[in-house]
Amino acid sequence: MRTSTSPTIALPRKKNTVEIGFLANARRLRALVRVIQANTNTNYITHSEVIEHRAEHTRRWAHFRRSMLADDIRHAIRRQKRGEGGVLVATRGRAILGVAVLFYDLKHRYGIVEDIVVNTHHRGEGIGHRLMSAATDAMRDAGMENVVLESGIRNESAHDFFRRHGFREAAKMFLKRLDDRD
């Protein structure tokens, strides 16, 4: 996988090295989409997934989510070329171990971690930590002052991960189904 010269972090691993870098093109788009789709359950769903139609509601992904993820990654790659975010990918050889999709609001100087996903078979190996560190370093280097992210309300392990990385809860979202009667 070709990555740009943006921050790359090498992690020692027995015979293989984990590399983290920005994705330079969409050649491995299908593989990235598979990693995100296979490693996010419904606990991952936030209000953005519902509003942007990736999820039908907070407990079911949309059936056309795969094509939306592909479009999101293509857009993020274009943003990287404009200095407005990008797609960080953690790889070992040709295997994709994790991904973080980033957006930078240059005018208001904040970054958004739109997605951060690590293959479930590689969780606990420090890959998420290194992806998050690379993401926040890249945002700092781009002049961002704050970073925000969303997390599904039932995604407690992710909440713990975010807190360990210095994030604090900043908002709550409420939902009422209109077929409910008071």
C-alpha positions in Angstrom: 0.0 0.0 0.0 1.4 3.4 -1.0 1.2 6.0 1.8 2.2 9.6 1.7 5.2 11.0 3.5 2.9 12.2 6.4 3.6 10.9 9.9 4.6 7.2 9.9 5.2 5.4 13.1 6.9 2.0 13.2 6.1 -0.5 16.0 8.5 -3.3 16.6 6.8 -6.7 16.2 8.6 -10.0 16.2 9.4 -10.4 12.4 7.0 -7.8 11.1 6.6 -4.1 11.6 3.3 -2.2 11.9 3.4 1.0 9.9 1.0 3.9 10.2 0.6 6.4 7.5 -1.8 8.4 5.4 -3.4 6.7 2.5 -2.3 8.3 -0.8 -4.9 6.7 -3.1 -8.0 4.5 -3.2 -6.3 1.3 -4.5 -7.1 -0.7 -1.4 -10.5 0.9 -0.9 -12.5 -2.4 -0.8 -10.1 -3.8 1.8 -10.5 -0.7 4.0 -14.3 -0.8 3.7 -14.2 -4.5 4.7 -12.1 -3.8 7.8 -14.5 -1.0 8.9 -17.6 -3.0 8.2 -16.4 -6.3 9.7 -15.1 -4.6 12.9 -18.0 -2.3 13.9 -21.1 -3.7 15.5 -24.3 -1.7 16.2 -22.8 -0.4 19.5 -20.7 1.9 17.2 -23.7 3.7 15.7 -23.9 7.4 16.6 -26.4 10.1 15.6 -24.2 10.9 12.6 -24.6 7.4 11.2 -28.4 7.7 11.6 -28.5 11.3 10.2 -26.2 10.4 7.2 -28.3 7.2 6.5 -25.4 4.8 7.3 -27.7 3.3 9.9 -31.5 2.9 9.8 -31.7 3.6 13.5 -29.5 3.1 16.5 -29.6 -0.7 16.4 -29.4 -1.5 12.6 -26.9 -0.6 9.9 -28.3 0.5 6.5 -28.1 -2.2 3.9 -26.2 0.1 1.5 -23.6 1.1 4.1 -20.7 -0.4 2.2 -21.1 2.0 -0.7 -21.4 5.0 1.7 -18.2 3.9 3.5 -16.4 3.8 0.1 -17.6 7.3 -0.8 -16.5 8.6 2.7 -13.0 7.2 2.3 -12.7 8.6 -1.3 -13.7 12.0 0.1 -11.2 11.7 3.0 -8.4 10.9 0.6 -9.3 14.0 -1.4 -9.3 16.0 1.8 -5.8 14.8 2.6 -4.6 16.2 -0.7 -6.0 19.6 0.4 -4.6 19.4 3.9 -8.0 18.9 5.4 -7.7 15.5 7.0 -7.2 12.1 5.4 -7.2 8.4 6.1 -4.6 6.9 8.5 -4.0 3.2 8.0 -2.2 0.8 10.2 -0.7 -2.1 8.2 1.6 -5.1 8.8 2.8 -6.2 5.4 -0.3 -6.1 3.2 -2.7 -6.7 6.1 -4.8 -3.7 7.2 -5.0 -3.8 11.0 -6.8 -0.5 11.6 -8.0 2.8 10.1 -8.7 6.3 11.3 -10.7 8.7 9.1 -9.9 12.4 9.9 -11.4 15.8 9.0 -9.9 19.2 9.8 -12.0 22.3 10.0 -9.3 24.8 9.1 -11.4 27.9 9.7 -12.5 26.9 13.3 -9.2 25.0 14.0 -10.7 21.7 15.2 -10.2 18.2 14.0 -12.7 15.4 13.9 -11.9 11.7 14.2 -14.8 10.5 12.0 -13.9 6.8 12.5 -11.2 4.9 14.3 -11.5 1.1 13.9 -9.0 -1.7 14.7 -9.5 -5.2 13.5 -10.9 -7.2 16.5 -8.1 -9.8 16.0 -5.5 -7.2 16.7 -7.1 -5.2 19.5 -4.9 -5.0 22.6 -1.7 -4.8 20.6 -1.4 -1.0 20.9 -2.6 -0.3 17.3 -5.5 1.9 18.3 -3.2 3.8 20.7 -0.8 4.5 17.8 -3.5 5.4 15.4 -5.0 7.9 17.9 -1.6 9.3 18.6 -0.8 9.7 14.9 -4.2 11.3 14.4 -3.8 13.9 17.2 -0.2 14.6 16.1 -1.3 15.2 12.5 -4.1 17.5 13.8 -1.7 19.4 16.0 0.8 19.7 13.1 -2.1 21.1 10.9 -2.8 23.8 13.5 -5.9 22.3 15.0 -6.6 23.4 18.6 -9.2 20.8 19.6 -10.2 17.3 18.4 -13.7 15.9 18.7 -15.3 12.5 18.0 -18.5 10.7 18.5 -19.2 7.3 20.0 -22.3 5.2 20.2 -23.8 5.2 23.7 -23.4 1.5 24.2 -19.7 1.4 23.0 -18.3 1.4 26.6 -14.9 -0.1 25.6 -14.4 2.7 23.1 -15.4 5.3 25.7 -12.7 3.9 28.1 -10.2 4.1 25.2 -11.1 7.7 24.5 -10.8 8.7 28.1 -7.4 7.1 28.4 -6.4 9.3 25.5 -7.5 12.5 27.2 -11.0 12.9 25.8 -13.9 13.9 28.0 -17.6 13.7 27.5 -18.8 17.0 26.0 -22.4 16.4 24.9 -25.3 14.0 25.0 -27.8 13.2 22.2 -31.4 12.3 22.8 -33.8 10.3 20.6 -37.5 9.8 20.6 -39.2 7.5 18.1 -42.3 9.2 16.8 -44.4 6.1 16.9 -44.1 6.2 20.7 -47.1 7.7 22.5 -46.8 9.7 25.7 
